Amino acid sequence: MSVRVVVADDQELVRGGFAMILDAQPDIDVVAEAGDGAEAVTAVRAHSPDVLLLDIRMPRMDGIEAARIVCAESACRVLMLTTFDLDDYVFDALRAGASGFLLKDVRRDDLVNAVRVVAAGESLLAPAVTGKLIAEFTKRPAAPPSVATLEVLTARERETLLLIARGLSNAEIAQSMVVSEHTVKTHVSNVLSKLGLRDRVQAVIAAYESGLAVPGA
């Protein structure tokens, strides 16, 4: 089955270019385009896409609010577009449920690969984004650790969550824990399922907000 995509950007040339690149792929079908966040929400409701490629800054309704609505109402995965890798809105977009980020000057192959990765249920959590998350928590007033929310996890699952929060890949986690990558995948799946999280992005947020991970540690 083809990956169904909605492309939302207020710049017509950018939007059209991304749509053309994606629609040229045999396994991707662009089902709609949108010029602002409100149109993006309407398009998702009408077409039930697998992925929403969404500009983070748009008129009428911005990408963050659109992502929040789409993620709350559907299983559609949101891939955010931004001009800068350290966009001030990165943290808010992740909290809204975004599964990844792309710079607008992304290469053609990377754009296509990103849509496929997100559609498959994975997240695009680059080290730069992880760093942005940590920086955001560092700026916030210190809060008492609240690991009670993690009591449903086993010791190994909590260790896995901590390593995810540090930005490690499955291969690196496997090396650190001296287990197979298959075992790590099982731990990651259990963490997401038990905590009701969509993906690794939300897992990083949960690790810091629960007090399991501490900025600078």
C-alpha positions in Angstrom: 0.0 0.0 0.0 1.1 3.5 -0.7 1.9 6.0 2.0 -0.8 8.7 1.9 0.6 12.2 2.5 -0.8 15.7 3.0 1.7 18.6 2.3 1.0 21.8 4.2 3.1 25.0 3.6 2.0 28.6 3.1 4.6 29.0 0.3 3.1 27.6 -2.8 6.4 26.9 -4.6 7.8 25.1 -1.6 4.6 23.1 -1.1 4.3 22.2 -4.8 7.9 21.2 -4.9 7.7 18.8 -2.0 4.4 17.4 -3.3 5.9 16.8 -6.8 9.0 15.0 -5.3 6.9 12.8 -3.1 4.2 12.0 -5.6 6.8 10.8 -8.1 7.6 7.9 -5.7 5.9 4.6 -6.5 5.0 4.0 -2.9 3.9 7.6 -1.9 0.7 9.3 -2.8 0.1 13.0 -2.1 -3.6 13.1 -1.4 -3.9 16.9 -0.7 -2.1 20.2 -0.2 -2.8 22.9 2.3 -1.8 26.5 2.6 -2.1 27.0 6.4 -2.7 25.0 9.5 -6.5 25.2 9.4 -6.5 23.8 5.8 -4.1 21.1 7.0 -6.5 19.9 9.7 -9.4 19.9 7.3 -7.4 17.9 4.7 -6.4 15.3 7.3 -10.0 14.9 8.4 -11.1 14.5 4.8 -8.4 12.2 3.5 -7.0 10.3 6.5 -3.4 10.4 5.4 -0.6 8.4 7.0 1.8 11.4 7.2 1.2 15.2 7.4 4.2 17.2 6.2 3.6 20.4 8.0 5.4 23.8 8.1 5.9 24.9 11.6 5.2 28.6 10.9 2.0 29.4 8.9 -0.7 32.1 9.0 -4.2 31.7 10.5 -3.2 28.5 12.4 0.4 27.6 12.9 1.9 24.2 12.6 2.1 23.6 16.3 -1.7 24.0 16.8 -2.4 22.0 13.7 -0.1 19.2 14.9 -1.8 19.2 18.3 -5.2 18.8 16.7 -4.2 16.2 14.2 -2.3 14.1 16.7 -5.3 14.2 19.2 -7.8 13.3 16.5 -6.1 10.7 14.4 -3.2 8.3 14.0 -1.7 10.5 11.3 2.0 11.0 11.9 3.3 14.6 11.7 6.6 15.6 10.1 7.5 19.2 10.8 9.2 21.6 8.3 11.3 24.4 9.7 13.8 26.9 8.4 16.3 26.5 11.2 17.4 23.4 13.1 17.3 25.3 16.4 13.8 26.8 15.8 12.3 28.2 19.0 9.2 26.2 18.4 10.9 22.8 18.2 10.1 21.8 21.8 6.4 22.9 21.6 6.0 21.0 18.3 7.4 17.8 19.9 5.0 18.2 22.8 2.2 18.6 20.3 3.0 15.1 19.0 5.3 15.7 16.0 7.3 12.7 15.1 10.2 14.4 13.5 11.7 17.5 11.8 13.1 18.4 8.4 14.9 21.6 7.3 13.3 23.2 4.3 16.5 22.8 2.3 16.4 19.1 2.8 17.8 17.0 0.0 15.3 15.1 -2.2 16.3 11.6 -1.0 16.3 12.7 2.6 12.7 14.0 2.3 11.5 10.8 0.7 13.3 8.7 3.3 11.9 10.8 6.2 8.3 10.3 5.1 8.8 6.6 4.8 10.5 6.4 8.2 7.8 8.3 10.0 5.0 6.4 8.1 6.6 3.2 9.4 6.1 4.4 13.0 9.6 5.5 13.7 10.7 9.1 14.6 13.4 11.4 13.3 15.1 12.4 16.5 18.4 13.7 15.4 21.1 14.6 18.0 20.5 18.3 17.3 16.8 17.9 18.3 17.8 15.9 21.4 20.1 18.7 22.3 17.3 21.2 21.9 15.1 19.2 24.3 17.9 19.0 26.9 18.6 22.7 26.5 14.9 23.5 27.0 14.7 21.5 30.3 18.0 23.1 31.5 16.3 26.6 31.2 13.3 25.5 33.2 13.1 25.8 37.0 14.2 22.6 38.7 11.3 20.4 39.7 11.4 17.5 42.2 11.9 14.2 40.5 8.7 12.3 40.0 9.6 8.7 38.9 6.4 7.3 40.2 5.0 7.4 36.7 7.7 5.0 35.6 6.8 2.3 38.2 5.2 0.2 35.4 8.6 -0.3 33.8 11.1 -3.0 34.6 14.6 -2.0 35.6 15.9 -2.8 32.1 13.1 -0.8 30.5 13.9 2.2 32.7 17.6 1.9 31.7 16.5 1.7 28.1 14.4 4.9 28.5 17.3 6.7 30.1 19.6 5.8 27.2 17.0 6.9 24.7 16.9 10.2 26.5 20.6 10.6 26.0 20.1 10.3 22.3 21.5 6.8 21.8 20.5 4.6 18.8 19.3 1.0 19.3 22.7 -0.2 18.3 24.4 2.0 20.8 21.9 1.0 23.5 22.5 -2.6 22.8 26.3 -2.1 23.2 25.8 -0.2 26.4 23.5 -2.8 27.9 25.4 -5.7 26.4 22.3 -7.2 24.8 21.1 -7.8 21.2 19.4 -5.1 19.1 16.3 -7.3 19.0 16.2 -7.2 22.8 16.5 -3.4 22.7 13.7 -3.1 20.2 11.6 -5.2 22.6 12.4 -2.9 25.5 11.7 0.2 23.5 8.4 -1.2 22.4 7.5 -2.1 26.0 8.4 1.4 27.2 6.3 3.1 24.6 3.3 0.8 25.2 3.4 0.9 29.0 3.7 4.7 29.1 1.2 5.3 26.3 3.8 7.1 24.1 3.7 7.6 20.3 7.4 7.3 19.7 11.0 7.9 20.9 10.5 11.7 20.8 7.8 11.5 23.4 9.9 9.0 25.3 12.7 11.6 25.6 10.2 14.1 27.0 8.8 11.6 29.4 12.3 10.7 30.7 13.1 14.4 31.5 9.6 15.3 32.8 9.6 12.3 35.2 13.0 13.2 36.6 14.6 9.9 35.3 16.9 11.9 33.1 18.5 15.1 34.4 20.1 17.8 32.2 23.8 17.9 32.5 24.0 14.4 34.1 
